Amino acid sequence: MNLHRLVVALERAWDGARLLNLHRLVVSAERAWDGVRLRRRGAGTPEHFRIEPYVGHGGPAGVVVRGRVLDNPMATEAVDGEGIRAAVRRTVRHFLTDELPGVPLRITVGGASVDTATDGDGYFLVRIAPRDALESPWTPGTVELRGDYRGVRGTRAVAVDVRVPSADARFGIVSDVDDTILQTGVQRVVRMIVQTFTGSSLTRTAFPGAVELYQDLAAEVNPVFYVSSSPWNLYTFLVGFLRHRGFPLGPVLLRDLLGTWKGREQKHDRIREVLDLHPDLSFVLLGDSGEHDPEIYADIVREHPGRILAVYIREVRLDPGDGRVEKVSDAWGPDVPFVLAADSDAVRRHAQGLGLL
């Protein structure tokens, strides 16, 4: 390593340490605020106790179910013709959440149950070994309150859907969301924030040809897993967007807005979860060049030889000549095609050539 590279490496390490310390400071502030809020409310009964499960996924190798318990009313749904004020109000409410920690829960799927409790941010995540055969494409389950919680009594159970690939599935699809199917402009931060807060699931725009491409890749049998770095606060919005635009429905795997002291959950881990729970499937990976999808997918290809059929990256960089994507495009050899595409039609043509459509 020459002197210049050494200096650059040290600068990056220092920047990383500063960001980690800043992140820990923000997390500490959030934890302190949550503690003050809970003390003010004392042990009072939550006014809007709500269990919010997220779509699960799994098969014979196991089932993963996650979700959150909140003291917030259900968010209103977007309606045609509503103004920007209504959209902003709804989005802000997604972020102003009152999380309920320590809620005792029982999750049941496939004839098996697991008891758990929510963490400090109200989240729960369990892995279940089903006893009964799971239905494809969807197996129903339940998430219920186990016992009393701060005066909340009685039956508090909600349904959860679990995506179960059938034996007819040829492969699975792992896809990013922002700037891969949803026009976001992540590299233009101000524009991204404005769009996030002023748009809705009815007004936000998909890339031309993306819906048809995903429908044809899924072919009504191949499962689609949406893995994004967006926060769980936007889960309802993203599911509404997928439904409204006609994308194949599937698990939407996001991450906490701030995370823990150790940092936020990494996208690698959620993709690994998908591949581990569905060991009989090969996968197609779709992402964009705006952030770190190329590097993340390169790691996944190397870690899972023989499991990845193709990697498709939508070109959205402000500076396509920065060389960052090209650096990993052949990092795993010639066996897995890597396509940097300007539009959905280019992906379609290549996928047709591989026999994926």
Secondary structure, 3 states (H helix, E strand, C coil): CCHHHHHHHHHHHHHHHHHHHHHHHHHHHHHHHHHHHHHHHCCCCCCCEEEEECCEEEECCEEEEEEEEEECCCCCCCCCCCCHHHHHHHHHHHHCCCECCCCEEEEEECCEEEEEECCCCCEEEEEECCCCCCCCCEEEEEEEECCCECCECCCCEEEEEEECCCCCCCCEEEECCECCCECCCCCCHHHHHHHHHHCCCCCCCECCCHHHHHHHHHCCCCCEEEEEEEEHHHHHHHHHHHHHHCCCCCCEEEECCCCECCECCCHHHHHHHHHHHCCCCCEEEEEECCCCHHHHHHHHHHHCCCCEEEEEEECCCCCCCCCCCCCCCCCCCCCCCEEEECCHHHHHHHHHHHCCC
